């Protein structure tokens, strides 16, 4: 069977790296095999495994950060609560694009949403000794489970694929009524499936979170990137959907990495609802001198982790949020290219016999965006991922994201214009061979 890259090259590299089961290969391992196979074969890889922004960083942020450094900000420690103007603009941003009121006090800068989730997990899992388990509405970001593994915190998970709409309530309540769930975690839009939870589903999650006294951690890494509707106008509907309209028990994680392509500076804002921020938990109070939830998060967890967030990056984030709120910077317009790429890529895959695994939000086709999922006939995730490597295409298996479906996550961020023709040609050969 003729393939663009010799099977022996790929199989040899997989064996060399000691990967026993390719379906469980990490993103970094897949990336490594692709890079080495590309070098050894001389065939350009179409790289779809890494969820890294493929666009320049927002200039308004870069300019503000440079200016702050030139003004000498690097010499001084940032306030553990965050730069006051950033807190103010984060509060404005949440109002402008989510239509939720959160006081600047509850908007705390973090070293990317990764640190935000780590500190949130610590705080949520210590708030009530009887609630020692985190629940993931999967598929999701694999590193969040690794964070809990590092912390020694237990977690439960279910694949939402078969539990959309009315089925979600029963499934979710089955976990919550046990009484041990401290937090519910999901991303919206979703990494890796790009599904978007509907208002009814968010209402279900919020209502149950209130009923069972559980905190919802809503990961908004791909903020306003449901390109089926225009979410780009500040202080005007439609807004980014959120669980915050249906419960007071929430933490919103807003990242600078994807919406503003500011991934390298590790900057984000964790926005804690006013009621949760000021709430006193007996177990937290005993352990942390009577402090409420929000101050435990900032003055204990964040302080212990990194003593604050890069000072100059806070100035960048401030400028980006302010420009977006003022209508001077349409961040969504800049990232819309991801949706255009997904549309073209999906067409090519589907034309050659692939199917979209997570294909609908209840009754609507999913949006085109940063990620999408593909499957092929009866191939398992591992078989498909390995097979595509022979065609110079790299992607990660859904099994690594908590999904129970057979298929792969495709990321659109690194696709270049000349690669559509390459993919078309290679998938035609793939189809002929399979």
HELIX and SHEET records of a PDB file:
HELIX    1   1 UNK A    7  UNK A   16  1                                  10    
HELIX    2   2 UNK A   22  UNK A   24  5                                   3    
HELIX    3   3 UNK A   27  UNK A   41  1                                  15    
HELIX    4   4 UNK A   59  UNK A   70  1                                  12    
HELIX    5   5 UNK A   73  UNK A   75  5                                   3    
HELIX    6   6 UNK A   84  UNK A   98  1                                  15    
HELIX    7   7 UNK A  104  UNK A  106  5                                   3    
HELIX    8   8 UNK A  112  UNK A  127  1                                  16    
HELIX    9   9 UNK A  142  UNK A  151  1                                  10    
HELIX   10  10 UNK A  160  UNK A  162  5                                   3    
HELIX   11  11 UNK A  167  UNK A  176  1                                  10    
HELIX   12  12 UNK A  199  UNK A  211  1                                  13    
HELIX   13  13 UNK A  243  UNK A  245  5                                   3    
HELIX   14  14 UNK A  263  UNK A  265  5                                   3    
HELIX   15  15 UNK A  274  UNK A  277  1                                   4    
HELIX   16  16 UNK A  282  UNK A  287  1                                   6    
HELIX   17  17 UNK A  293  UNK A  295  1                                   3    
HELIX   18  18 UNK A  296  UNK A  302  3                                   7    
HELIX   19  19 UNK A  303  UNK A  306  1                                   4    
HELIX   20  20 UNK A  311  UNK A  325  1                                  15    
HELIX   21  21 UNK A  331  UNK A  335  1                                   5    
HELIX   22  22 UNK A  337  UNK A  351  1                                  15    
HELIX   23  23 UNK A  381  UNK A  389  1                                   9    
HELIX   24  24 UNK A  398  UNK A  401  5                                   4    
HELIX   25  25 UNK A  419  UNK A  433  1                                  15    
SHEET    1   A 2 UNK A  46  UNK A  47  0                                        
SHEET    2   A 2 UNK A 393  UNK A 394  1                                        
SHEET    1   B 7 UNK A 107  UNK A 110  0                                        
SHEET    2   B 7 UNK A 268  UNK A 272 -1                                        
SHEET    3   B 7 UNK A 250  UNK A 255 -1                                        
SHEET    4   B 7 UNK A 215  UNK A 220  1                                        
SHEET    5   B 7 UNK A 181  UNK A 187  1                                        
SHEET    6   B 7 UNK A 133  UNK A 138  1                                        
SHEET    7   B 7 UNK A 154  UNK A 159  1                                        
SHEET    1   C 4 UNK A 354  UNK A 356  0                                        
SHEET    2   C 4 UNK A 371  UNK A 376 -1                                        
SHEET    3   C 4 UNK A 408  UNK A 411 -1                                        
SHEET    4   C 4 UNK A 396  UNK A 397 -1                                        
SHEET    1   D 2 UNK A 360  UNK A 361  0                                        
SHEET    2   D 2 UNK A 364  UNK A 365 -1                                        
END                                                                             
